[in-house]
Every structure is written in structure tokens, then in C-alpha cells.
Amino acid sequence: MISLRFHGRGGQGVVTAAELCAIAAFKAGLFSQAIPFFGVERSGAPIQSFARIDKSPIRLREHIYEPNVIVVQDESLLASTDILFGADAKTLIVINSEKTAGTLAKEISADKIQSFKPAPKSIISAPATKIALEIFKKNIVNTTLLGALIDKIPGITFKSLESAIKAKFGDKGEAIISQNIIAIKKVSETK
């Protein structure tokens, strides 16, 4: 089973990102689930969501405490929240940043809040904000950042994400669908 934990701030589409991962995996013929985790948080407050992907039916319904993948939609969370709790040497960490993976690894290792010190090889730095501002003209990074997961996780391919975007945003019109597909493609090309 692949377990993903998404970190971001209220209003950034953290829940939608987990849903899109689950839909993409389902479209690829796998079992999946997305679990939102939020309460009365206001816009801008740190939040999480979770997704699981497996070849077999998934019976778990709890939060993910030992993720295989951590996706960080807002780089500022690295300094204020222990987003790496439960991570180990095999955990893939995707961070919305224009910094290099090596720079991010040094910054995280220097921060005493973090419970795990990742190696640069376990980090993918994706300039999702830069790409989102180019395409959407606003900082919508949830879908954009998923491009960094293409071919890194079973069931997450360009084709399955494209299908998930069409399913999730079908009622929003072709322009929104097209922009999201362009965004994931651009991020996947930068990694």
C-alpha cells in the first residue's frame, strides 16, 4: 500500500489534491481512498489530507502516521510545522519550492522542529507556485504539484491524472481542465 500525506494551508486545495490522487489511481485500475482532515480552521491555517493506493481493497480509515509520500504545498510550513513526522529514509518528499533539493534538505536538517532529516535524493523540489502563476494567474498549486508525482507512484501517470482532472473538474469547463492539464505537464517536465 502507498500512503500519501498532503500538507498545506486552508484554501490551497489540500483536500482536492488527495482526491485527485485517489481518482487517478482508481482510473488506473487500483483501489484508492482520500481522507480529508480539517475542522474549523480558517483560510491560511495548516491542514492535512491523506490518500491511500493499493492493488487490494483498502479497509483502513485512519490518518496516515507513516507516509510513503509527503506533499508540501506551502514551503513556509517547513519552519512552523513538523510535516515530516513519521517519515523514514524511504519517504518521498515533494515540496512546492524553487530551491534545489539539496538546499531544502539542509534547511530541514538545520530546523530543530523536524523529527526526521531527509537526504536530498528523497526530495523533489517542484516550482508549482511559479507555474501556477503563469497558467492560472493565481497561486493554485494543488493540481500543479501533482505533476511531480507522475510515474513516482503506482497509478499516477499523466494519463490517469488527466482523467482524474476531467472527472473532478468536468463541470468547471474545458478552459479549467486544459489549464490544469498544462500545469501538471509543466511540473512533470521540471523534475
SVG drawing of the C-alpha trace seen along z (x, -y; Angstrom):
<svg xmlns="http://www.w3.org/2000/svg" viewBox="-21 -36 43 43">
<polyline fill="none" stroke="black" stroke-width="0.4" points="0.0,0.0 1.2,-3.5 0.2,-6.2 0.3,-9.9 0.0,-12.8 -0.6,-16.3 0.2,-19.4 -0.9,-22.9 -2.9,-25.8 -6.7,-26.2 -7.9,-27.4 -5.0,-25.8 -6.9,-22.8 -5.1,-20.2 -8.3,-18.0 -8.7,-18.3 -5.1,-17.2 -5.7,-14.0 -9.0,-13.4 -7.3,-13.8 -4.6,-11.3 -7.2,-8.8 -9.3,-9.3 -6.2,-9.0 -5.2,-5.7 -8.8,-4.4 -8.8,-5.3 -5.6,-3.3 -7.4,-0.2 -6.2,-0.4 -8.1,-0.7 -7.8,-4.1 -9.2,-6.4 -8.9,-10.1 -9.4,-11.2 -9.8,-14.9 -8.7,-16.2 -9.9,-19.6 -12.1,-21.2 -12.9,-24.8 -9.6,-26.0 -9.7,-29.3 -8.2,-30.2 -4.4,-30.1 -4.3,-27.7 -2.2,-24.5 -4.3,-21.5 -3.7,-17.9 -5.4,-15.4 -4.5,-11.8 -4.7,-9.3 -4.0,-5.6 -3.4,-3.5 -3.2,0.3 -3.8,3.3 -6.2,4.7 -9.2,3.3 -8.4,0.8 -10.0,1.3 -8.1,-1.3 -9.9,-4.6 -7.5,-6.3 -5.0,-9.2 -1.6,-8.3 1.2,-8.4 4.0,-6.8 3.6,-8.0 5.4,-6.8 5.0,-10.2 4.6,-13.6 3.5,-16.5 4.0,-20.0 2.0,-22.7 3.4,-25.6 7.1,-25.8 6.6,-28.1 5.2,-25.1 8.7,-23.6 9.6,-26.1 6.4,-26.1 5.0,-22.5 6.6,-19.1 5.5,-18.0 8.0,-15.1 6.7,-13.2 6.6,-9.5 8.9,-9.8 11.8,-7.5 14.7,-7.1 12.3,-5.7 9.8,-8.5 9.5,-10.6 9.0,-14.3 7.6,-16.7 7.9,-20.4 6.5,-23.4 9.7,-25.4 12.1,-26.9 15.0,-25.9 17.1,-22.8 16.5,-19.5 19.9,-19.9 19.2,-23.3 15.8,-22.1 17.5,-19.1 20.0,-21.4 17.3,-23.8 15.1,-21.0 18.1,-19.4 19.0,-22.7 15.5,-23.1 15.1,-21.5 11.3,-21.2 11.6,-18.3 11.7,-14.7 13.4,-13.3 16.3,-14.6 15.8,-13.8 18.6,-13.2 18.4,-15.4 17.7,-12.2 14.4,-11.8 13.2,-15.3 11.6,-16.5 11.5,-20.3 8.8,-21.5 8.2,-25.2 4.4,-24.8 3.7,-28.4 5.7,-29.8 4.0,-27.6 0.5,-28.2 1.0,-32.0 2.0,-31.6 -1.0,-29.5 -3.8,-30.4 -2.6,-33.9 -3.0,-32.9 -1.3,-30.6 -3.3,-27.4 -0.7,-24.7 -2.8,-21.6 -3.2,-20.2 0.0,-21.7 2.1,-19.9 0.6,-16.5 2.7,-16.7 5.8,-15.9 4.2,-12.6 3.8,-11.3 5.5,-7.9 6.7,-8.0 3.7,-6.3 1.8,-3.3 -1.3,-4.5 -0.2,-8.1 0.6,-8.7 0.0,-11.7 -3.0,-9.8 -4.6,-8.9 -4.1,-12.4 -5.6,-13.9 -8.6,-11.5 -9.0,-12.5 -8.9,-16.2 -11.6,-15.7 -13.7,-13.8 -13.3,-16.2 -13.5,-19.5 -15.8,-18.5 -18.5,-20.9 -16.0,-23.8 -15.5,-23.9 -12.8,-23.0 -10.6,-26.0 -10.1,-25.0 -9.5,-21.4 -7.0,-22.4 -5.1,-24.8 -4.8,-22.0 -3.5,-19.5 -0.9,-22.0 0.1,-22.7 0.7,-19.1 2.6,-18.5 4.9,-21.5 5.7,-20.4 6.4,-16.8 8.8,-18.2 10.8,-20.1 11.6,-17.2"/>
</svg>
